[in-house]
Each structure stands twice: as structure tokens, then as C-alpha cells.
Amino acid sequence: MIRSRVATLAVVALTVAACGSNAEAPKKKTELSLYNDKGAWSKYFEAMGTLSKQQISLNMKPVGYTDSAQYQAFIKASFRTNVKPDLFTWQTGGMLQEIVKQKQVADTSAVWQEAMNAGDLPKDLAPYYTIDGKQYCVPLNVAYWGMFYNKKVFDKYGLQPPTTWDDLVKIADTLKKNKVTPFYHTSVLFSFVWFEQLMAGTDPDLYDRLSTGKAKYTDPGVVAVMQKWKQLIDAGYFVNPGDKTDPADLLKTGKTAMVSFGTFFNTSMTQRDMKPGEDYGFFVIPNANSSLPKTSMIFESGPLCSLAKAPDPDASMKYLKWWTTDKAQETWATSRGDVSANPKVAIKDAALADVTKDAGSGKYRLVNRYFEATPPPILTAALDGFGKFVTEPGSYQEVLETIQKAADEYWSTHQ
């Protein structure tokens, strides 16, 4: 009697446990949400969702933000709430390391290994996604930074893409004399662009040391770069940094002849019905220091991630694996007129195809974009500082001292 009762209780306990386990098991998803800070890319994400539904039976719906600060706040809040994205975009460098250290990001080492073995991801990309020996996220996109230029403006004044820094300055002089503003810059988010370009093209080793706290923003080499930047501003080569006009519109109208951006900016050109090779072109910016052995080229790769506690971890990982394949990347790159992280993908734009090929061949020294290379607390101070500098060029020493103060505070606890 006692044995029978014990057996009955055991069966009941197992049944209850099994029911509880089933209740807690995550639901298998057929549609994933992809939260991102690239609201302007919604139609491209939607096209990828349609494609993934056809190829791997997983639909994807984008949820786009246009305000970077709001977006980052939402993602970080999702770590503590039940409103969790299946997939989300982020930044490499310090920002990715921060949330990986908090154990919030899914390990994608197996995806990387399989993709590299299949030739779908280059090994050179892996370090940007590796933290403590493991990979996290996969490349949403890659971008090589250079100069987009209005080809018709160049043709009008008999100009050719420069091969030296002196050539670039001569082009700027010619344009200015003809009342065309040579360059674009801004006092907001992308205020760092000309700093990183001048630093990387003058002393890339110093640039790298800044990102690891082994050099100071007040060092003579950094001061000299700021002085060179000031000279360009004082020469009248730039648009008003407070101008809110989209840089793509400035380039299309010819009000600005050149815009320094990553290859992703090509999408802005194609959205405005501009034709590569006819309406605009792209060239790699020559080093400001001609004695460097290789031309420095700014490089970035934005990650596509899954949370460690994603609503359906298997579905999210399946999607990330598919994203790296040439079947997915062919559509993703072609739709935006951009390059791809997958070496198998053919690039239709001849100029971008050449840059991508050369970048992978070792012709250039690839330099991690400042936005990713710089720890977030220092980056915040730097963006504010550069924003002030472009409107008040004489403030460069004060700006550098303010950034260094933030750097001292950060590195005192992170070395």
C-alpha cells in the first residue's frame, strides 16, 4: 500500500515537473524582430525578411530607430525587461565588449567557424568580433571609408581623383576659386571623421595607441593633427558645420564637391537616382604623411547580434548563420549598392569593387573607425569636443585637454 502510494506520488511529481518544463519552454518562432538604429534601411531589411522566409522559413520584421541614444537605451533596457529583441544591431569595439562582459550577448563562435571554413567570412574580420577568445554577433555590414565626389563638378573643372595629399589640397583650392565648397563636415554625430582621417593618414601607430590609452590627446603628434585640421577649416574648404542639409543632397546638387563617408553612403546616392561613374565617384583618401609605407584606410564593420537570453535562441542563431551566406549577402549588398562581408559576393559598382578587392589584398593599412576604436566614455567627450572645434577652430588645445581628462578617468580603471 505504501509502495503504491509512493509510486503514485512519484508519477504525479514527474507529471507536474514535466508540465512546468513545458510551460517554461520558449515558443518556436516563425518570425523574428530585428531592432536596429538604421531606420532609413527599413525597406532593405524588409526585403531580407521576405527572402529569409523563402529560404529558411523564418520571416524577419525590422523595428527601426533613427535616434542612436534612444536606441541604445532601449537595447540596454531589454536586458532587464521581458521586451526582448530576437536580433539587434550594435557597434564593435568598446560598446560590444561592454555588453558581452555583462553576459548579454549570444556566443556565435560556431557560426564564425563554419562560415570561415565555407569561405563566407574572412578570417581578417574575426578579431573585430572576438572577445576573450570567443566570437559574438556576425557582420551586419562592412564599410571602407574614402571620398565620394560629384563627378560632373570634377569634370567641369578638369579635376581627377588625387593620388597624393598635395593633389587633394590643389583640388580644394581650384573648387574654392570657382565658388564650390570642397568638403563636407558636421558638428554632430560624425564630427570625428576628419580627426580620424588626418590621424590615421599622418601617424596610424599613434592613432592606435590613443585607442588603448598608450598615448595622450595632448601629445605633440595629436596637437599637430588638430593644427592641420584647423588650417583646412581656416582655408574655407568646408561647409558650415551646422548645416542640417543631408550630405547626399549637398553632393547631388554640387554645393559640396566631396563627402568623406563609408561605402554604405553609396546607398544614399542610389536612393537619389545617382549613377556611379556618371554622376559620382569614389576614391581612397591619400595619406597626409606621404612617407608612410601604406595608405591608411578607415574600416568599420557593424554587428548583427542575438541576446544570450533571446526569445527563441535556436531561431535567432539560425538566422545569423543564414545571414552570412552568399545567398543572403548577394541580396543584402546589391539592394543597397554596397559592399559585403562575404568575399563571394560580386559588387556591381566598379569603384567599390576595386576598393574591396584591394582592401582584402593587403594593399592598404586598415584602421578601425574611431567610433568603434574609442571607449564609449572617451568617445562621448571627443564627439562633443570635435563638435565644438569645427565651430571654434581656435579651441583645439582646450578640446584636447578636455578629451584627455575623460581618457585619464577611463584608463585609470581599465588598464
C-alpha positions in Angstrom: 0.0 0.0 0.0 2.8 2.3 1.0 4.8 1.4 -2.1 1.8 2.0 -4.3 1.2 5.5 -2.7 4.9 6.4 -3.2 4.8 5.3 -6.8 1.7 7.4 -7.4 3.3 10.4 -5.8 6.4 10.0 -7.9 4.3 9.8 -11.1 2.4 13.0 -10.0 5.7 14.8 -9.3 7.2 13.9 -12.6 4.0 14.9 -14.4 4.0 18.3 -12.6 7.6 18.8 -13.3 7.1 17.9 -17.0 4.1 20.3 -17.2 6.2 23.1 -15.6 9.0 22.4 -18.0 6.7 22.6 -21.0 5.2 25.9 -19.7 8.6 27.5 -19.4 9.9 26.3 -22.8 10.3 29.1 -25.3 7.9 29.1 -28.2 9.4 28.2 -31.6 9.2 31.3 -33.7 8.5 31.7 -37.4 9.0 35.5 -37.4 11.8 37.4 -35.8 12.1 41.1 -34.8 15.3 42.9 -35.8 15.7 46.1 -33.8 18.1 48.5 -35.4 19.3 52.1 -35.4 19.1 52.3 -39.2 15.5 53.4 -39.7 16.3 54.6 -43.3 17.2 51.0 -44.2 13.7 49.6 -43.4 12.9 48.6 -47.0 16.2 46.7 -47.3 15.6 44.8 -44.0 12.0 44.0 -45.1 13.4 42.5 -48.4 15.7 40.4 -46.4 12.8 39.2 -44.2 10.9 38.1 -47.4 14.0 36.3 -48.6 14.7 34.5 -45.3 11.1 33.3 -45.2 11.5 31.7 -48.6 14.9 30.2 -47.9 14.9 29.2 -44.2 11.2 29.5 -43.3 12.0 32.4 -40.9 10.4 35.8 -41.6 12.0 38.9 -40.1 10.4 42.3 -39.3 12.6 45.3 -38.8 12.0 47.8 -35.9 14.0 50.8 -36.9 15.2 53.8 -34.7 16.6 57.0 -36.1 17.9 58.3 -32.8 21.0 56.5 -31.7 20.8 57.4 -28.0 17.2 56.2 -27.7 18.0 53.0 -29.5 20.9 52.2 -27.2 18.8 52.9 -24.2 16.1 50.5 -25.4 18.5 47.7 -26.1 20.1 48.0 -22.6 16.7 48.2 -21.0 15.8 44.9 -22.7 18.4 43.2 -20.6 16.2 43.8 -17.6 12.7 43.5 -19.1 10.6 41.0 -20.9 10.5 43.1 -24.1 13.5 41.5 -25.8 14.6 41.7 -29.5 15.2 38.5 -31.4 18.0 40.3 -33.2 19.6 43.7 -32.9 22.3 45.8 -34.4 25.2 47.3 -32.4 28.8 48.6 -32.6 32.0 46.7 -32.4 34.8 47.8 -30.1 34.1 49.1 -26.6 30.3 49.1 -27.0 30.2 45.4 -27.9 32.8 44.5 -25.2 30.7 46.3 -22.6 27.5 44.2 -23.2 29.5 40.9 -23.7 31.1 41.4 -20.3 27.6 41.7 -18.9 26.9 38.3 -20.4 24.0 39.7 -22.5 25.2 38.6 -26.0 24.9 35.1 -27.6 28.2 33.4 -28.4 28.5 32.9 -32.2 31.8 31.1 -32.3 30.3 28.1 -34.0 28.7 30.3 -36.7 32.0 32.0 -37.4 34.0 28.8 -37.6 31.5 27.3 -40.1 31.4 30.5 -42.2 35.1 30.9 -42.3 35.6 27.3 -43.3 33.0 27.8 -46.1 34.6 31.0 -47.3 31.6 33.1 -46.3 33.5 35.2 -43.8 37.1 36.3 -44.0 39.4 35.5 -41.1 40.7 39.1 -41.1 37.3 40.2 -39.8 37.2 37.8 -36.8 39.3 40.0 -34.4 36.7 42.7 -34.5 34.1 40.3 -33.2 36.4 38.3 -30.8 36.3 39.0 -27.0 38.3 36.7 -24.7 38.8 34.1 -27.4 35.1 33.8 -28.5 33.1 35.4 -31.3 29.9 37.4 -30.7 27.4 38.6 -33.4 28.1 38.4 -37.1 28.8 41.3 -39.6 25.7 43.2 -40.5 27.8 45.1 -43.0 31.3 46.2 -43.7 32.4 49.6 -44.9 35.6 51.2 -46.2 35.9 54.9 -45.8 37.0 57.2 -48.5 35.8 60.2 -50.5 32.6 60.4 -52.6 32.8 63.1 -55.2 30.5 64.8 -57.7 31.9 63.6 -61.0 30.2 66.3 -63.0 31.7 69.1 -60.9 35.2 67.4 -61.2 34.7 67.1 -65.0 33.6 70.8 -65.3 36.9 72.0 -63.8 39.1 69.3 -65.3 39.8 67.5 -62.0 40.9 63.9 -61.4 40.9 61.9 -58.2 44.1 62.7 -56.2 47.0 60.3 -55.7 48.7 62.5 -53.1 47.6 64.8 -50.2 49.0 67.8 -52.1 46.8 66.8 -55.1 43.8 66.9 -52.8 44.6 70.3 -51.5 45.1 71.6 -55.1 41.7 70.3 -55.9 40.2 72.0 -52.9 41.9 75.3 -54.0 40.5 75.0 -57.5 37.0 74.4 -56.3 37.1 77.2 -53.8 38.2 79.7 -56.5 35.2 78.6 -58.5 32.9 79.1 -55.6 32.3 75.4 -55.0 32.7 74.2 -51.4 35.2 71.4 -51.5 34.4 69.3 -48.4 31.5 68.4 -46.1 31.8 68.2 -42.3 29.4 68.4 -39.3 29.3 69.4 -35.7 27.1 66.5 -34.6 27.5 62.7 -34.5 30.0 62.4 -37.4 32.2 65.2 -36.0 35.1 62.7 -35.7 35.5 61.9 -39.4 38.3 64.4 -40.3 40.1 63.8 -37.0 40.3 60.0 -37.7 41.3 60.6 -41.3 44.1 63.1 -40.5 45.3 61.0 -37.6 45.4 57.7 -39.5 46.9 59.3 -42.6 49.6 61.1 -40.5 50.5 58.6 -37.8 48.4 55.4 -37.7 50.5 54.0 -34.8 49.7 57.0 -32.7 46.1 56.6 -33.6 46.1 53.0 -32.4 47.9 54.0 -29.2 45.2 56.6 -28.4 42.5 53.9 -28.6 44.3 51.8 -25.9 45.3 54.6 -23.6 49.0 54.3 -24.5 49.1 57.8 -25.9 47.5 61.1 -24.8 45.4 63.5 -26.8 47.7 66.3 -25.6 50.8 64.6 -27.2 52.6 66.7 -29.8 51.6 64.4 -32.7 47.9 64.8 -31.9 48.2 68.6 -31.5 49.9 68.8 -34.9 46.9 66.9 -36.5 44.5 69.4 -34.9 46.5 72.3 -36.2 46.5 70.8 -39.8 42.7 70.3 -39.5 42.4 74.0 -38.3 44.4 75.1 -41.4 41.9 73.3 -43.7 39.0 75.0 -41.9 40.6 78.4 -41.9 41.2 78.0 -45.7 37.5 77.9 -46.2 37.4 74.3 -47.5 34.4 73.2 -45.5 30.6 73.8 -45.4 29.1 75.3 -42.4 29.2 72.5 -39.8 25.8 73.5 -38.5 24.1 73.0 -41.9 21.3 70.4 -41.5 21.1 69.6 -45.2 21.7 65.9 -45.8 25.2 65.5 -47.2 23.9 63.3 -50.1 21.8 66.3 -51.2 24.7 68.6 -50.9 26.7 66.3 -53.1 24.0 65.7 -55.6 23.4 69.5 -56.1 27.1 70.2 -56.4 27.0 72.6 -53.5 29.7 70.4 -51.9 32.0 68.6 -54.2 33.3 65.9 -51.8 31.9 64.0 -48.9 34.0 61.6 -46.7 32.0 58.6 -45.7 32.0 54.8 -45.6 30.9 52.8 -48.6 27.5 52.5 -47.0 26.9 56.1 -48.2 26.6 54.6 -51.7 23.0 53.7 -50.7 22.2 57.4 -50.2 23.5 58.1 -53.8 21.4 55.3 -55.4 18.3 56.4 -53.4 18.7 59.7 -55.1 18.8 58.1 -58.6 22.5 59.0 -59.0 24.6 56.7 -61.2 28.1 55.6 -60.2 30.8 56.5 -62.7 28.4 59.0 -64.3 27.1 61.3 -61.5 29.5 60.4 -58.7 32.7 58.5 -58.0 34.7 57.3 -55.0 38.4 57.4 -54.2 40.6 56.4 -51.3 41.9 59.5 -49.5 45.7 59.9 -49.8 47.8 60.0 -46.6 48.6 63.4 -45.2 52.1 61.9 -44.5 53.5 60.7 -47.8 56.3 58.8 -46.1 54.0 56.1 -44.7 54.6 52.6 -46.3 50.8 52.0 -46.9 47.8 54.2 -47.4 45.7 54.2 -44.3 42.0 53.4 -44.9 39.4 53.7 -42.2 37.4 50.5 -41.9 34.3 49.5 -39.9 32.0 46.6 -39.5 28.7 46.8 -37.8 27.4 43.7 -35.9 24.1 41.9 -36.0 23.6 40.2 -32.7 21.3 38.0 -30.6 20.8 38.2 -26.9 22.1 35.4 -24.7 18.5 35.1 -23.5 16.8 35.6 -26.8 13.0 34.7 -27.0 14.0 31.7 -29.3 17.7 31.2 -29.2 17.7 28.5 -31.9 15.8 30.6 -34.4 18.0 33.6 -33.8 21.1 31.6 -34.3 19.7 30.0 -37.5 19.0 33.5 -38.8 22.6 34.7 -38.0 24.0 31.7 -39.8 21.9 32.3 -42.9 22.8 36.0 -42.9 26.5 35.2 -43.5 25.8 33.1 -46.6 26.3 34.3 -50.2 22.6 33.6 -50.8 21.7 36.2 -48.3 24.5 38.6 -48.8 24.1 38.9 -52.6 20.6 40.4 -52.0 21.7 42.5 -49.0 24.7 44.1 -50.7 23.1 44.5 -54.2 19.9 46.1 -52.9 21.8 48.9 -51.1 24.5 49.2 -53.8 27.1 48.5 -51.1 30.0 46.0 -50.4 29.6 42.8 -48.4 31.4 41.0 -45.6 31.1 37.8 -47.7 34.1 37.6 -50.2 32.0 35.5 -52.6 29.6 38.4 -53.3 30.2 40.2 -56.6 30.0 44.0 -56.4 28.5 45.8 -59.3 29.9 49.3 -58.7 33.4 49.1 -60.2 35.0 51.7 -57.9 33.7 49.9 -54.8 34.6 46.5 -56.2 38.2 47.7 -56.7 38.4 49.1 -53.1 37.0 45.9 -51.6 39.5 43.8 -53.6 42.5 46.0 -52.7 41.4 46.1 -49.0 41.4 42.3 -48.9 44.8 42.1 -50.6 46.8 43.9 -48.0 47.4 47.0 -50.2 46.0 49.3 -47.6 46.6 49.6 -43.8 43.1 49.1 -42.4 42.4 51.3 -39.4 39.4 50.7 -37.1 36.9 53.5 -37.3 37.2 56.0 -34.4 33.6 55.4 -33.3 34.4 51.7 -32.6 38.0 52.0 -31.6 37.4 54.5 -28.8 35.9 53.5 -25.4 32.4 55.0 -25.0 33.1 57.5 -22.2 36.1 58.9 -24.1 34.1 58.9 -27.4 31.3 61.0 -25.8 33.8 63.6 -24.7 35.5 63.5 -28.1 32.3 63.9 -30.1 31.4 66.9 -28.1 34.9 68.3 -28.3 35.2 67.9 -32.1 31.7 69.4 -32.5 32.9 72.5 -30.6 36.2 72.6 -32.6 34.7 72.7 -36.0 32.7 75.8 -35.0 35.6 77.3 -33.0 38.8 76.1 -34.6 40.9 78.1 -32.2 39.7 76.0 -29.3 41.7 72.8 -30.3 44.1 72.9 -27.3 41.2 73.2 -24.8 39.3 70.5 -26.7 42.2 68.0 -26.5 42.7 68.7 -22.8 39.0 68.0 -22.1 39.1 64.7 -24.0 42.3 63.7 -22.2 40.7 64.3 -18.9 37.9 61.8 -19.8 40.6 59.4 -21.1 42.6 59.7 -17.8 39.4 58.9 -15.8 38.6 55.9 -18.0 42.0 54.4 -18.3 42.7 54.7 -14.6 40.3 51.8 -14.0 40.5 49.9 -17.3 44.3 49.3 -18.0 
